[in-house]
Amino acid sequence: MEDVLFLAHVEEGGAVSPAALEALSVARQLAEGGKLTVGLIGGATGKAAGAIGGCGASRWLAVEGEAFTQARYGSDVIAAEAICRAAGAGIVVVAASSRWNRVLPGLAHRLGGRADTHVTGIAREGDSLRIHRWYYRQRLEGCLTRAQRPWCLAIESGVAPAWQGESGAPGVEKVAADAGAVRAKVTGVQAPSEDAQTIRPDAKLLFVTGAGWTKKQGDGQVHAKEAEEIIRNFLRQTRASLGSTKSLVDLGGEGQAVLPFLTHLNQVGQTGSTPRHPKGLATCCHGEEPHTVGWRFIAERRAVNLDPNCGWARGKADVLYVADAFAVMGAVNAKLGGG
Ligand SMILES: Cc1cc2nc3c(=O)[nH]c(=O)nc-3n(C[C@H](O)[C@H](O)[C@H](O)COP(=O)(O)OP(=O)(O)OC[C@H]3O[C@@H](n4cnc5c(N)ncnc54)[C@H](O)[C@@H]3O)c2cc1C
């Protein structure tokens, strides 16, 4: 069996992210019969090491320092390379966060190995390892193996249960890494406020908005402002994640009434994202792509549409409410207490 290295960044507050705990489950599975090493990167890694101390790793490595707290390619790749060289494992496992996806190809290149991102499954066949991964925004699935080592794998979130187990006090070896020559400087962080940040991967519900919200309604008028208030109110109360159809996010470019808090990052579907949430609610949405591709990994789906013949909502939702979304969501908000 090949040795496995699990790599993780330490989050603010010293924790390991939920996605990293999922990748740790995969790393443990891969390391069965072999050796598991954990490598942590951050300002201080002791708390994170303690939290996952019972995961069964036989070796613990860490790169620590202020320079390694920031998400920055230059310092991240130096830290990861130093740990990989110290561990010497054939398989390197990380969570497919934007931070790791950015670093992994460069890391594999430095080590003379290979990287695969968007990994959704692994299978051992004797001594050989096969992975399943997505290509082209989850439209194609590939099953492959590679001879090159180290093989660096970024595991998509939602494909493995998060590791849960005892904490511990492992002996962590510090690995030297020098970020002194990194030219990129982080001068500050500009982030939307908590309420403006509408993409919430951990939310229980994906709320999808379609172009109907900004179309003329029964009275012949557009009610974009009212739509904005209803949607914001619902998101505020439920902390749902906000998805959108392509038509709705594209409208801004056509000079039509828009919902100003939506960007292309909210778009779900073939040319958008395919998020994973336990539940989904689509409103004013007719499109094929959001319903078939955007909802692909949504377990329980409901839709509100005025049109009883909306084929995609009928075909892809478990429950279709043929109703006015303004009225339905207004009533839902009132029931939630913030109408
Ligand atoms: C190559 C390609 C890739 C694409 N990729 C994507 C993609 O990734 N994601 C995506 O979303 N689209 C994608 N599209 C576009 C897609 O085909 C649809 O055109 C689009 O999704 C339609 O958006 P919509 O449902 O918001 O709008 P519409 O089709 O205009 O539907 C609006 C709906 O709102 C309903 N409605 C109106 N008022 C109300 C009300 N008061 N209450 C309830 N319902 C109401 C109407 O009955 C209607 O069904 C792609 C298209 C192509 C060609």
The ligand as an SDF file (V2000), in Angstrom:
LIG
                    3D

 53 58  0  0  0  0  0  0  0  0999 V2000
  -25.3170   26.4730  -24.0050 C   0  0  0  0  0  0  0  0  0  0  0  0
  -26.2850   27.0150  -22.9940 C   0  0  0  0  0  0  0  0  0  0  0  0
  -25.9420   26.9690  -21.6580 C   0  0  0  0  0  0  0  0  0  0  0  0
  -26.8110   27.4830  -20.6890 C   0  0  0  0  0  0  0  0  0  0  0  0
  -26.4430   27.4020  -19.3900 N   0  0  0  0  0  0  0  0  0  0  0  0
  -27.3090   27.8180  -18.4460 C   0  0  0  0  0  0  0  0  0  0  0  0
  -26.9950   27.7090  -17.0700 C   0  0  0  0  0  0  0  0  0  0  0  0
  -25.9170   27.2620  -16.6810 O   0  0  0  0  0  0  0  0  0  0  0  0
  -27.8960   28.1260  -16.1600 N   0  0  0  0  0  0  0  0  0  0  0  0
  -29.1120   28.6500  -16.5300 C   0  0  0  0  0  0  0  0  0  0  0  0
  -29.8780   29.0400  -15.6460 O   0  0  0  0  0  0  0  0  0  0  0  0
  -29.4220   28.7790  -17.8280 N   0  0  0  0  0  0  0  0  0  0  0  0
  -28.5640   28.3730  -18.7880 C   0  0  0  0  0  0  0  0  0  0  0  0
  -28.8980   28.5320  -20.0940 N   0  0  0  0  0  0  0  0  0  0  0  0
  -30.1470   29.2410  -20.4120 C   0  0  0  0  0  0  0  0  0  0  0  0
  -31.3850   28.3790  -20.2270 C   0  0  0  0  0  0  0  0  0  0  0  0
  -31.5560   27.5830  -21.3720 O   0  0  0  0  0  0  0  0  0  0  0  0
  -32.6390   29.2120  -20.0090 C   0  0  0  0  0  0  0  0  0  0  0  0
  -32.7620   30.1360  -21.0530 O   0  0  0  0  0  0  0  0  0  0  0  0
  -32.6720   29.9710  -18.7070 C   0  0  0  0  0  0  0  0  0  0  0  0
  -32.2960   29.1330  -17.6490 O   0  0  0  0  0  0  0  0  0  0  0  0
  -34.0880   30.5030  -18.4660 C   0  0  0  0  0  0  0  0  0  0  0  0
  -34.0660   31.2770  -17.2900 O   0  0  0  0  0  0  0  0  0  0  0  0
  -35.3630   31.4790  -16.3910 P   0  0  0  0  0  0  0  0  0  0  0  0
  -35.9750   30.1820  -16.1060 O   0  0  0  0  0  0  0  0  0  0  0  0
  -34.9440   32.3410  -15.2600 O   0  0  0  0  0  0  0  0  0  0  0  0
  -36.2840   32.4410  -17.2930 O   0  0  0  0  0  0  0  0  0  0  0  0
  -37.5710   32.2110  -18.1520 P   0  0  0  0  0  0  0  0  0  0  0  0
  -37.3730   31.0990  -19.1250 O   0  0  0  0  0  0  0  0  0  0  0  0
  -37.9100   33.5320  -18.6950 O   0  0  0  0  0  0  0  0  0  0  0  0
  -38.6730   31.7410  -17.1240 O   0  0  0  0  0  0  0  0  0  0  0  0
  -39.2740   32.6060  -16.2110 C   0  0  0  0  0  0  0  0  0  0  0  0
  -40.3370   31.8030  -15.4950 C   0  0  0  0  0  0  0  0  0  0  0  0
  -40.8630   32.6170  -14.4430 O   0  0  0  0  0  0  0  0  0  0  0  0
  -42.2370   32.2750  -14.2970 C   0  0  0  0  0  0  0  0  0  0  0  0
  -42.8720   33.3760  -13.5720 N   0  0  0  0  0  0  0  0  0  0  0  0
  -43.0240   34.6720  -13.9420 C   0  0  0  0  0  0  0  0  0  0  0  0
  -43.6260   35.3880  -12.9730 N   0  0  0  0  0  0  0  0  0  0  0  0
  -43.8680   34.5180  -11.9520 C   0  0  0  0  0  0  0  0  0  0  0  0
  -44.4740   34.6530  -10.6640 C   0  0  0  0  0  0  0  0  0  0  0  0
  -44.9620   35.8060  -10.2300 N   0  0  0  0  0  0  0  0  0  0  0  0
  -44.5430   33.5510   -9.8890 N   0  0  0  0  0  0  0  0  0  0  0  0
  -44.0600   32.3420  -10.3000 C   0  0  0  0  0  0  0  0  0  0  0  0
  -43.4970   32.1690  -11.5100 N   0  0  0  0  0  0  0  0  0  0  0  0
  -43.3920   33.2490  -12.3200 C   0  0  0  0  0  0  0  0  0  0  0  0
  -42.7270   32.1000  -15.7320 C   0  0  0  0  0  0  0  0  0  0  0  0
  -43.8930   31.2930  -15.7410 O   0  0  0  0  0  0  0  0  0  0  0  0
  -41.5230   31.3970  -16.3630 C   0  0  0  0  0  0  0  0  0  0  0  0
  -41.6900   29.9770  -16.2970 O   0  0  0  0  0  0  0  0  0  0  0  0
  -28.0490   28.0380  -21.0790 C   0  0  0  0  0  0  0  0  0  0  0  0
  -28.3980   28.0680  -22.4310 C   0  0  0  0  0  0  0  0  0  0  0  0
  -27.5280   27.5570  -23.3860 C   0  0  0  0  0  0  0  0  0  0  0  0
  -27.9230   27.6190  -24.8130 C   0  0  0  0  0  0  0  0  0  0  0  0
  1  2  1  0
  2  3  1  0
  2 52  2  0
  3  4  2  0
  4  5  1  0
  4 50  1  0
  5  6  2  0
  6  7  1  0
  6 13  1  0
  7  8  2  0
  7  9  1  0
  9 10  1  0
 10 11  2  0
 10 12  1  0
 12 13  2  0
 13 14  1  0
 14 15  1  0
 14 50  1  0
 15 16  1  0
 16 17  1  0
 16 18  1  0
 18 19  1  0
 18 20  1  0
 20 21  1  0
 20 22  1  0
 22 23  1  0
 23 24  1  0
 24 25  2  0
 24 26  1  0
 24 27  1  0
 27 28  1  0
 28 29  2  0
 28 30  1  0
 28 31  1  0
 31 32  1  0
 32 33  1  0
 33 34  1  0
 33 48  1  0
 34 35  1  0
 35 36  1  0
 35 46  1  0
 36 37  1  0
 36 45  1  0
 37 38  2  0
 38 39  1  0
 39 40  1  0
 39 45  2  0
 40 41  1  0
 40 42  2  0
 42 43  1  0
 43 44  2  0
 44 45  1  0
 46 47  1  0
 46 48  1  0
 48 49  1  0
 50 51  2  0
 51 52  1  0
 52 53  1  0
M  END
$$$$
